[in-house]
């Protein structure tokens, strides 16, 4: 269809589609993710089932005040990390994101280490998400064949990710929309029921903050127990609140990254406040921390998983609310599936980024004509087959162990982001480059980077402290394997390749910037906003339906 025959919005979309596939960097990926897709991917990266289900363990261990305080403080810390990676990724939206930035601006060994650590984290989390879907389905019935669920999920992940990246973006747009709807439902449930809109007509308000109280004791009694409860909430926040890494990885396939990626990174701050801090507040309102179900799950006395373990569903059961738990459970499934889909995408792009710089076999750097890293994808799609381990009880323990081993991977990634920014900042100073000339300048730097790095180091060192008192070898390796693996990978690559930490004066701060500038110069008008693209999409869809509908007599 010719451009002039389309409505104005359709013409703009067609023009963008003609340009977005152009290859403008040292990779063969294509910039096909538009504003509405990248915004919802950002939401998808910051909303997971941990916010709906495992947050209950934090509440049971620390109480509502500790949970709210821990989530608020950690959101501030992760905002510091986001402040670092956003400035670098918007200036250089390269394939592999923060992984290649670390290797280019700090030390090739650091890029090798964080790339493989993050890849293992992403890839091994995919079968975990598939297993979670089976657990959520068991809320309705126990006779659903797990093998069929595993096969279906793997097939869908393959179909979505083997096509052009735009297919992944479109899938995430709708799946993440379901997450937003789920959050709105849960927040509305909290407000309506706390003011008396429930079958028991009980306006309980903030009752549970008074009885059993705002702080819980965990592992010890007295003030020490309350402090340990607060620490448990901090650990819960550290593995629940994520997001900046997904935007950094997606930067190489984002249309007009200087505008769209910039807007997405900036809105992450608001999402931290609305989704996580408000989410922590709501959980502490709807159910008491000493609820028998939550306490039984925390101590391991009860093996409830999926929706039944969600504090929101526990509250619905306590209030005798019907139907809504089933709706929430269905949306939980969409949320978990979306998480697995995003993990598949990020693992593929991480491996591809490693291959580009020779940190993985070069074969994994090959792409299809549509810009999909096909061999990296084929390697990644093998990992979801580990979900079949759940069919055997003994093998299921192996899967649980694997997940425990890699959970620190995302924290190591955040630490590396902060280290990379410190080196980037020093290079700007040493080379006399004015950062205000960049497309985006992070606030309060380099102090944000120092704060983020310091907190990540503390969490990585101490979140498994309970393995030492009393000593438990299994718990130790579950909590510290990645911390032990990271220096081995770093030093091993450094010795083999004889790499060195770059001098700030030698760092190449130009790199991909001219190519991205040329790409951006193709566009004469500002990038359409999120809601503008939504309206454009709706109007073009209606127009196409009208054109394709035959005239009736």
PyMOL commands that set and color helices and strands:
alter all, ss='L'
color gray80, all
select helices_A, chain A and resi 3-5+8-20+35-46+49-52+55-91+98-105+108-137+146-162+165-194+207-210+222-238+244-253+257-286+292-299+306-309+311-318+324-356+362-365+374-380+383-391+393-406+409-430+435-437+447-462+465-467+473-497+504-506+513-521+530-548
alter helices_A, ss='H'
color red, helices_A
deselect
rebuild
show_as cartoon
